[in-house]
Amino acid sequence: MKLDENLLRLAPFEGLTLTSADLLDEQRYHRSGLHRHSLYLHGHGIVQGLQVELEQRKSGYVALIQAGFGITRTGQQVLLAEAVAVPLEVPKKDGEYMLWLFHVEAPDERHLRPVFDTSETRAARVREAVAPRMHAIDEDQADAVALCRINVRLGRMVQVLLPVPRAGRQERAAESYLKPRVNEFIRVNKKIQVNLFRTAILGELDLSALAFHSALISSEFLLIEEGTTDRVLYRTAGSLIHYAHDFYNPLPKTIERIERFKEFVRRVNAEVPGPDQGNEIWLRWFDKFERLLQPLGKISEELEATVEAQR
């Protein structure tokens, strides 16, 4: 039964002869109601756990999947009770793939019952379980929960650290991926400013330095609370880049890394999406924002060594 269909339930009356179809309809009514509740109230995706770590071993690639719970796009609940190590076969075709956790059902042969007036026996119970499988990224799997993206190239598999849907928190799907990067951007830039404030370099840049410093502190307070939406994280990163651009570009030449970094910041700042752009566009831009973290870390280390040597 589709979720958008009207539900059909059993209407018992005295003298009704029950059949297996009647009992199946009664089960289908309750299961469909539960699926609707799960999907429309909580959404689809990971509810808890189900983190994945891809490992390369001598025997091949293995996906370590932590225990957890999720909801499929049909509203079906899936539970992985214990962590598992799943061997993965490298696809022959290069490209991006998704590792899914499927809901599967099979007759339970431990509950065989005789069929009336025959010598046949059949399983009287259906066991529900889960099974991880990998499919091409463009193949949508309605009866599964997306766990992680995997890039395949020249016989190698690399886990792609991009967010997957989270049930009940669809607008916060990327929080665990985005928030640490934004926090790191704030931390490193504050450290750089502390070192520059120990010199005379910022004496002529009071306005831009103060504005950037205030933006870093304000953003830090904004991100303290758990459950920051994706939209807030994207817009925070975009706002910080504007302030970073205004701060770094007027800096007099100090170290060569800062000179190279200025051009990088100019490009990232020029490509900040507009407020009316969708989250998919912001996510692609955020990849450029994340690449700033490594050169910022190098700048911070060099400045700290330089300033300490001058003290």
N, C-alpha and C positions, 0 to 999 in steps of 0.2 A: 504494500500500500504506500502511495506517495503521501508526503506530509501535507500537501495542499488538498487532499481528498477529504470528503466528509467521512467521519468515522462510522463504522457499522458494528453494532454490538448485539449480542444474543438477547432475545426477548423470550424467556422461558415461560411456559404455562403448564398446568396440570395435564398429564397425558402426553407431553412432548417426548418423542423418541429421539434421544441424543445420538449424534453421529460424530465421527472424528472431525469432520469439517466444522461442526458446531463448536467443538472444543478449540479448534485452531482459530476460528473467528473470535472467540472470547479472548484467547491469548493475544491475538493480533490487535484487538481493541485496546487492551491495557498497555501493550508494548508500544503501539503507535502514540498513545497519549504521553507515555514517558519520554519517547523520542522527541515529541513536540516540545515538551517542557524543557528538556535538556538543551535543545537547539535554540529555541526562541528566547529563553531566559538567560542562558549562559554562553551561547555561541558555539563555534566548533574550534577544535585545536587542543593543545596541551593544557590540562588543568593543573597538574602537579607532577614534578619529576620528569622522567623520560629524557634526561640529558644524554647526549651521544658523544662519544670520543672515538675517533677513528685511529686505529693502530696498524702499523705495518710490521708483520712478523715474518719469520722464515717461511711459514706455511702459506702466507698471503695476507690480505687485508682482513681485519676484524673490527666490527663495530661493537663497542661496549655500550650497551643501553641500560641506563639506570631504571629501577622500578618506578612506576608512576601510573597516572590515570589521564585519560583524554576522552574527547567526544568527536565523533566523525561528523561529516557534513549531512548525514541522514539522521543525526541525533543519537546514534548508537554509542553506548558507553564502552570503552575498552580499558582493561586493567592489566598491567604487567606487574605481577605480584613480587617478582624477584628480578634483580639485575641479571642480564644475560650477555654472553659474548657470541656475536653472530658472524660467522665467516661470510665474506662478500666476494663474489666473483667479479673480476674486472670486466666491464662491458667491452665488446669489441669496437663499438663506435664511440669516438670522443664526443664530449659534450657535458652538459650539466644534468645531474640526476637528483632525485629526491628519495630519501629513505623513509618509507611509510610503515606504520604499525597497523595491520589489518585486523578487523574483526572476522573471525572464522567460526563456522559451526560444523559439527560432524556428529553422526549417531554414536552414542556411547554403547559399545558392545558389551559392557559389563552389566547392562540392564536389559537382557534379552527376555522377551515374554512370548508365550505361545499365541499364535493367531487363531481365533475361535474357529473350531470345526475344521482345522487343517493341521498338518504336521509341521507347518512353518513356524519359525520364531523370528521376531523382529525387535530391534532396539526400541525401548519405550522411553528413552530419554535422549535429549540432544545436549551435547556438551559445547559450551561457548568458550572460545579461547582467542588468542591473538597470535599473529605471525608477522615478523618484519620482512619486507620485500623492497627492492629498489626498482624504480621506474624512471624513464626519461622525464625531465622537468615539465614538459608540456602535456603529459598524460595525467589528467585529473582522476583522483581515486576517491569516490564519494564515500566508500565504506572503510576508510582508513584515516589515521591521524598522521599528519606530516611531522617528521622528527628532525631532519636536517638535510641540507643541500650538500652534494658531493660533486666535485669537478673531476672529470676523467680526461686525461690527456697523455698520449703516448704510453699507455699501459700503466700510468700512475694515477692514484686516487688521492685527492686533497679535499678535506672538509672545508666548506665555504661558510664562514661565520656571519651568515645573514639570518635575520629572525624568521621564525615560522609562526603561524597563527596560534594564539593562546585563547582558550575558551574562557568566557567571562571577562576577558581583558583585551578585546580585539584592538582597541585603540592604544593599548600598551604592549602590543606584541613585541616591539623592538626594545623595550626598556632595558632588559638585561644586557643587550648588545650596545645600545647607544650611551646609556648613562655613564658607565666607566670611562668611555672615551671623552665625553664632555667634562667629567670631573678631572681627568688627567690633563686636559687642555687648560683648565683653570689652575690646577696645582703647579704645572710647569711654568706658566706665564707669571704667576705670583712670585715664584722663585726667581725668575729672570728679573722681574721688577725690583725685588729686594736687593739683588746684587747691583743693579744699575743705580738704585737710589743711594748706594754707598759711594758712588762716584759723582762727578760734576756733570755727567752726561745729560741728566734729566733736568738740569737747571733751567734750560730754555724751553722745555716742553711741558710746562706745568699743566696746561689745560688737557691735552690729549692723554698725558700720563695719568692724571687724576680721573678722567672719564673712563679709561680702560681699567684702572684699578677698581673703581667703583662698580663697573660692570661685572668684573670677576667676582667680587665679594657678593653682589646681589644675586648672581647666578648660583653661587655656592649655597646661599641660603635657600634659594628656590628649589634646589635639588636635594635638600636634606630629607624632605618627606618622601616616604615610599609611595609607589604608584604614580609616578609622573607620567603623563600621557606622551605618546610618541610626538604629537604635534608640539607640545611644549618643549621637548628635547630638541626637535629640529629647529624651531624658531629661536631657542636659546643659543644653539650653535651658530645660526646665521647672524644673530645680533652680536655675538662675541667676535665673529670674523670682521664685522664692520669696525668695531672698536680696535681690534688688533691691527687692521689695515691702517687706521688713522694714527696708531701708536708707533708701529715699526717703521713706516715709510719715511717720516721726517727725521729718524734717528741719524745722527752723524756716524760716519764710518768708524766702527769699533773693531769688530772681528769680521773676517771674510764670510763666515757662516751667516751672519745677520744680513749682509749684503745680498747673498743668494736667496735668503729666506724672504726678503722683501718682495721679489718678483713672484715667488710662489704664493704669498698671501694676496698679492694683487689679482692673480688669476682666480684663486678660490673665491675671493670677495666679489669679483665681477660675475661669477656664475651662481651666486646665491639665488635660489628660486624665489618667486613672488609668493605673498601670503595666500593667494588663491590657488597655488599649485597643489597637486595631490601628494599624498605620502610617498608614493612610488618614486616621484621625481625628486622629492627631498632625500629619500634613501640613497638614490644614485649620487646626489651631490655630497651626501655625508661621507661617502667613500673618499672623496678629495679632502674633506675636513680631517678625516682620520689620518691621512698621510702626512699631515702637518706635525703629528705628535713626535715622530722620530727625529726630524731636524730640530724641533724645539728642545728635545731632550739633550741633543748634542750641544746646542747653544747654551743651555743651562749649565752643563758640565764645564764647558770652556770658560764661560764667564765666572763661574765659581772659582776655578783654578786661577784665572787672571786677577780677579779682585783680591783673593786671599794673598796672592804673591805681592800685591801692591800695599797691603796693610802693614 
